[in-house]
Amino acid sequence: MSQQSNDYIYGIRAVMEAIHSGKTIDKILLKKDSNGELYKELFALIREKEINFQMVPSERLQRVTKNNHQGAIAYLSPIDYADFEMLVAEKMNQEGYTPLFLLLDRVSDVRNFGAIARSAEIAGVDAIIVPESGSARINGEAVKTSAGALHNIPLCKVKHLRDAIFTLQQYGVKCIAASEKAQGFYYESDFTMPLGIIMGAEDKGVSPGILKVVDERIAIPQKGKIQSLNVSAAAAVLLFDVVRQRG
């Protein structure tokens, strides 16, 4: 048995057909300790196409669907992903243009992701860059929360965000991380050059490994008793200061 829901497909053959047909797949869940020739064929196809996958217990799959999933569920993306390196090269080679990239480090809440995308599109961000693992799944709710912005702004998925930062730096992009522990405030930083802004997870912020490789850390001044802004609000503050500085 194989079926399709609004945002996922279950059943080994159905998942294989989705891959062969070129559907944009966000992630595939595979049952741990599965076996059989068809399963091995699917697994080999996933590795060949470099599709993000996760080995999970049967209970995790059962929470998604009670139907006969055969140990495989593929989440479909309502948008197509852009090639990161091609997009960066294109933007950086535009004469007289100053690119702006937004990197999201493990932002996992779908509504936050959508709200950030909405602000990013309005602020003229050239691309949103996310890691394959740990990010919010791009589904219908994310698109709705973004007010359709996710259909208008390129989204790039990379294996490791650190590598994406290194690539941007090689092109001359200044990479800045938002951190409440930073010594300097955002309005003291120069946003008029090619820029990559990194926003962190809702609970832990930008990961220590990322903070070590960025060019600068910046904070948003706070007057109240609450320790930090919501990540979508913080992203909007920084993005629209880029707009202000660039005039």
N, C-alpha and C positions, 0 to 999 in steps of 0.2 A: 504493500500500500504506500502511496506517495501523494502528498498534498502540498498546497501552498496557501499560506496565510497572507495577510497584508504586507508583512515585513520579514517573513521567514519561510523557508522551504524545508520539509523533512522527508527522510527516506533517501537511501544511498543513491539509487538511480536518478531520482529527482534532483539531488544536489549535483551529481555528475552532469546531468543535462544542462543545469543552470550554468555550470562552469564552461561547458563546451559552447553554449549559446552566447557567451560573452557578457552575462549579467554581472553587474558590479556587486561583489560580495564583500560585506564588511568583515565578517568573521564566521568561522565554522566551528561548531561544537562537536567533538567526537567522543564517543563512549570509551572510557578506559578499558583496556584488556579485550577490545573487540578483535575478531579474527574473521577468516573467510576470504576467498579470492576476490569477491566484489569489493569488500572493505579495503583490501590491500590495493586494489586498482584505484579506488577513490583517494586513498592516502597518497599514493604515488602522484596522482594528478594534482592534488593540493600542493605538494612539494614542488612539482614542476612549474606550476603557475605562481608559486610564492604567495599563496593566499594565507592570511592570518588565521591560525587555528588554535584550539585549546582542548586538551584532553580533560574530560570531566567525568565524575561518577554518574551513574544512571539516574540518580535522584535529580540532578541538575537538569537533565533533558526532560524528565517527567514534569518538572515545574513549568517548562515551556509548552509542552503538549502531552496529552494523555494518549494520543494516537500512536500507532506503530512507527516510531521514528527510525527504527533499525540502527540506532546508534549514531545518527548523523542529522544535524540541524544546521542550516546555513542562513545567516541573517543577511538580508538584502539591503543594499543602500539605495535610497531614493535619488542619490546624486552620483555623478561620476567623479573620480579623483583625478587631479592633474599631476603630471610628472614634475616632481620637485626641482630637479636640476635643470630641466629644460626651461621651466618657468622662470627660475632665478636668472639663468643666463639671458633669457629674452628681456626681462625687465632691466637688468643691469647694463645691457647693451643699447638701451634706448637713449639716444643723445639728448642731454638736457633734462633727463627725467630723474627724480629722486624716489626710489622705491620705498615701500613700507610693508614689512612682513610682521605677522603676529604668530607667535609660537605658544601653544598651550601644553603645559607640562602636567599631564594626568588630570585635566579638568573632566570630571566624570559625571556630573549632573547634566542631564539632557537639557533642562530648561536654562541652566546657566550657559551652556554651550550655545543654545539658540539665541539668547539675549546678547552674548558676546558677538556672535556673527552679525547680528542686526547692527550693532554699533560699529563693527569693523567695516561693513559695507558702506554705511553712511559716511564714515571717516576716510574712505578711499583706500583701505588696506588692499594690497595687491594679492595676498594669499594668506590663508590660515594653514598653519603647519602643525600636525599632531603626530605622536608616536603610534605605532600599531597597537601596542598594549597599554591598557590603563585609561584610555580616553572614553568619553561618552560615545555610545553607539549612535550613529546618525540615522535617525528614523523619522517617521512622520511628525512626531511631537517636536523634534528638534527643528525641522523645517518650519512647522507652524509657529513656534516660539520666535524663530528668526524673522517672521513676517515675510518669508520667501527669500530672504537674503542669501541663504545657502544655495539657491539656484543662480545667484548672480556673482558670487565671489568664489574664486578657485580654492579648493581644499586639497591639500597635499598630505599624504600619509607616508611617514618614514619609519624605518626600523628603529633608529635611535636618534633622539632629539639632539644629543651631543654632536653627532656626526653632521646633522643639519646645521648646527651652529658653526662648526668648523668650516663647512662649505660656504656659508654666508660670509664669514670673516675673510676667507680667501678671496672673495669677490669685493672686499672692502666695505662690507656692511657692519655697522656698529651694532653689537648685540647687548641689549640692556635687560636686566631682570628686575622685576618688581619684588621687593622684599621689605617687610616691615622692620627688619633689623638693619637696613642700610643706613649709612651715615648721612648721605645727601638726599635732598628732596628732588622730586621729578622736575620742578620748574627751574632748577639750577642746571639741568642737563641740556645739551644741545641736540635738538631733534631735527635739525635742518639737513642732516646728511642721510645717506642710505641707512635705514634703520630696521632692526629686528627687535621687537618687544616680546619678552617672555613672561607669561603669567602662569602661576602655579596652581596646584590642586587646592580645592576648597578647604581642606582641613590642615594640610601641611605646607602649603605654599610651594615655591620652586624647590626642587630637590637639591641637596648639597652638591651632588656631582655636576649639576648644571651650573650652580652658582660659582663653581671653581673655574669655569671656562668662559664666562661672559666677560665683556669689556667693562661693564659698569653695573652697579646695583643702585636702585633708586627706591625711595619710600614716598608714601603719601602722608602728609602731616595729619595728625589726629588730635582732636580736642576733647572728645567724649570719653566715656568709660569703656565702651565696647572696644575690644582689642583690634579688630580689623574690619575692613569693608568686605562685602560680598564680592567675589572675583569678577562678576560681570560689571558691577558698579566701578570697581577699581580699573578694569580694562577701559571702560568708557572715559574715565578721568584722564588716563594717559593718552589714549588715542586722540581725544579732542584737544589736548595740549599740543600734540603734533600738528594738528590742523591749525591751531592758533599760531604756533611758531613759524609755520611755513606760509602763513598768510593766505 
